[in-house]
Amino acid sequence: MSLRLVVWDIDGTIIDSRKVIQNAMTAAFESFGLTPPEYDRTRQIVGLGLEDGCRILAPEGMSDRDVAALAEAYKNAFVAHRTQNPDFREPLYDGAVGLLEALANQNCLMAVATGKSRRGVEAVFGMHDLGRYFDTIWCADDGPGKPNPFMVAESMKAVGVEPEQTVMVGDAIHDIHMGRSAGVVTHGVSWGFGKAHELEAAEAHHIHHEMDSLSDALLAFARVEA
């Protein structure tokens, strides 16, 4: 059996973090006395490096120093939401754990490529006990962020596979651009931050509207003989 690697985005793909991300961005902007961005703007920067995303959302002409401070305010607001709210949850999408379990049972290798910080990844894994499914984890603290192919390339290198043995799964155009730049097949999902027409315009190889469709595709990929 040839090795197979599935590289996963987290936000909007495995967990539904739409509400908490928008709430944290709203709090960050309000702390600067700025009008918060609408959700439709915020969703389009999810997956990018935080400062890069904040720079896109910030008012024109905002200094790099203030953009960095805005990004720090976002991180502080996110941590506050997570640690000070006893009801805080970033819920898993239905079927996500079942698919991870099924792929693990097929001896499929799995990686994370996320715009979250390592602290954020650890918080999600601690909440949902997901760490056991992943063979290698790459995040915003490790190097160039999406859409740079760095995280996918490092995932392949870490487990010893080639692009033809690898697929990328994500909900945003940044995931698709990253995967395509790394030379791997991309699977876009339409239940997160990205919309189907955006994933199509980004030239995702496959687009899934239900977890069952993604499951069928990934399990078929995992079972392919060398």
Secondary structure, DSSP 8 states (H G I E B T S, - for coil): ----EEEE--BTTTB--HHHHHHHHHHHHHHTT-----HHHHGGGTTB-HHHHHHHHS-TT--HHHHHHHHHHHHHHHHHHHHH-TT----B-TTHHHHHHHHHHTT-EEEEE-SS-HHHHHHHHHHHT-GGG-SEEE-TTSS--BTSTHHHHHHHHHHT--GGGEEEEESSHHHHHHHHHTT-EEEEETTSSS-HHHHHHTT-SEEESSHHHHHHHHHHHHH---
